[in-house]
Amino acid sequence: MSMVFKQLWEMCGVGHLKAAPYHPETNGLVERFNGTLKSMLRMYVDRRQNDWDVLLPFLLYAYRSVPQESTGFAPFELLYGRQVRGPLDLIRDSWEGSMEVAEQPVREYVSQFRKKLQDMMELVQQNLKKSQEAQKAWYDEHTEERSFEIGDTVLILDPMRKNKMQDRWDGPYEVVERVNEVTYNVKRPSGRGSTQMVHINRLKAYHERGVAVNMICCAEEESWSLPLVDMIAESREESRLEAIEMGEGLTATQRSEMLALLRHHQRTFSNQPGLTSILTHSIQTFGPRPAPSRAYRAKGEMQKQIQEEVESMLAMRVITGSKSSWASPIVMVPKKDKTMRFCVDYRKLNAITQPDPYPMPRIDDLLDTLGGAKFISTLDLTRGYWQIPLDGDAQEKSAFIVESGLYKFKVLPFGLRNSGATFM
């Protein structure tokens, strides 16, 4: 079949151009027409879903009767040598009485028609040349000439990723042949074909990283010991008080009085969360209970951070071991300072939790209230949610699962529905 088409192209004077995969610029005119046709179809298909195919001839008529930007002529005019006569043209001719066409000998008509097409093709070639030069100048504005040699190691761009987490660049692979200035044959690994023809726009050079070895050479010195300084200021309340920043306008006496006041209320400024006895948070659910979730997979450094967070909350008595029939997974969310935040995925539990319609304050109303104030005092609670205990049933529902076991919160965790209402 390929030989038949090849002979047909030679007889018709058609040049066969091969396009590389994922690089359809070779068939630019066809791709441009397909894109234009899709845009035109999108305009009316949604409103005419039952008979859009009936209107397709009218859509093609609209495309063929409009002059093309590159050629300067409508496709119909280039094919038939005259402008298309639509319904409005026929009505106009009938009104003006110019429906009759003067008779003309066939030989004379064919001669004039041929001459007209030749003149139009010359104009089309000139217009196309100008248009292509303008398009090439715009396209090449931020491009650079690149080339690869046989044996170079390259990466291949894969635009058809199966999921967004997959790497866009695949490789490294070896260049085995240069087909032309912009196309190369690249050797693929075993099981995926011997070679693949790739356009240079999908290739980039692969630079292998060298192995770095760090070494410190120093002379032996006499060993001596130095007492270590406690770098964790939060572990000492006195250090926290000394580290508090005060206004530069305060005198030395005012600073000492402020420090004495803070030292007197030292427990109020503790870095350990307290526990209120005024209320407890409860979770009222409806509908069928969701199946317990499995722990999300985590390994390496992430698993180490999870275990450290669990041990820290156990030490602060925020959580405890559990045998609950509820289980929600946890996720580690990166913060702006590049540390990780321990979060429980309570989406299944929140979906069946009765909402609490407690009115939450509006930020804009608070700003309007404080707009005329000269001094504004703020009070930030240390892990405010953790200062509200959970009742027994809510503790069972707050259970979360990690690889080391099942735990439940004794206090209000972040991420629960209605937690903000209870805190207010």
Secondary structure, 3 states (H helix, E strand, C coil): CHHHHHHHHHHHCCCCCCCCCCCHHHHHHHHHHHHHHHHHHHHHCCCCCCCCCCCHHHHHHHHHCCCCCCCCCCHHHHHHCCCCCCHHHHHHHHHHCCCCCCCCCHHHHHHHHHHHHHHHHHHHHHHHHHHHHHHHHHHHHHCCCCCCCCCCEEEEECCCCCCCCCCCEEEEEEEEEECCCCEEEEECCCCCCCEEEEEHHHEEECCCCCCCCCCCCCCCCCCCCCCCCCCCHHHCHHHHHHCCCCCCCCCHHHHHHHHHHHHHCHHHHCCCCCCCCCCCECCCECCCCCCCCCCCCCCCHHHHHHHHHHHHHHHCCCEEECCCCCCEEEEEEECCCCCEEEEECCHHHHHCECCCCCCCCCHHHHHHHHCCCCCCCCCCCCCHHHHCEECHHHHHHCCEEECCEEEEECECCCCCCCHHHHHC
